[in-house]
């Protein structure tokens, strides 16, 4: 890596989309951000904002057949701003990879062996890893000389002890089929737990934090001294909290019941629990703003959905307080966690015996800055910490290629 190579392109390749950011690692500033969506559909859409030049967002709609064409379109947009992939200032491309299993516990430079292992994990991440692989292969073809780094959603959670990571099923069966709790949103939990410690003026190794990543997908983690010791998602992102369209924790016998009584096959149950459950299954909406609006208008289904969502949150806060023994902070992050003041208030209400409280005025403030919303007398700090998964991926990528 040359001395002037200080830029990292972060790619998050989904099944029909590519999110991207180009960052300058001298100060973590964003030079460009964008999104390609509806890849493979009749009309695709690309939006690109050149932050380095202060230019306006550019948008265009046209069919983009596949990820290779999408990344070429991204490269063209960057080149138009003088930020092309052929720039000597580009140090590496960092890829978000959802599932790294137990093998990948840290960011990893991608080679053929690494790609083969990511492919072997497709059965436990059938929706995500194939798209991640496609993005990697396409980026390699565009810049075969450039380091490509995989940053895994699961890596932060590999520090969980075995008693937290294993399910209580037959060990031989579990090992043969890689059945255990892996956890997800790891880059967010790593970033937010570290930023929470900074907010408290302490080193991460001196702080115990419960992180609540609340978006359409939602997860909780118990972080002791900078290391994850438990997290709510499991073998897949279905376990844990009530989410936008996912059920979260459920009696596994519900699956057998639906097969026997409703005649549903595996794919139908999968569709039900992942796409037709959670908030949308309870009340028909998965947007917390709309749910709160309906509650204000007296909608009982929306109110019940909200109460179920909060009840599950409280259970995890209580459980992770017990797991950690000492809690220094509870940190809310992601779309709902950062913006829905009623969720934060309701989640800690009644938990005063655990040292938790929210100051109404502080909680009502909308800000992009990390901040405390608990009163000074509270034994446990309550924080709102905007997550930055792209910066975390870029940081880990740049640190790896720089070393």
NORHU-V70035 format. One line per field, one symbol per residue. phi: phi as a letter, one per 20 degrees, with the letter a starting at -180 (. if undefined). A space follows every 10 residues. Layout:
phi = ???
This chain:
phi = .ffeecdced dceefcbceb bdceffcmfe eacabdclfn efcecccbce ffemfffdcb cafdfbffff ffffgfffff dmcffeffee eadddfcfdd lefddbgcfe cfffffffff eggebfedgg fffgffffff ffcfeefdce degegfefeg fgfeeeeecg ffffffdlea edmblfffff fffffffffe mcfgfdcdcd ddedcfecbc bdddlndfda befcgcfefo ffcgcdfmgb fffgffffff eemeeffffg fffeccclff ffcncdefff ffffffenff ffffgfffgf gfgfffffff ffffncdebd debmgfgedd gffffffdfn dffendaceg fffffdbeef becefffffd fdcdcgfbff ffffgfffff ffe
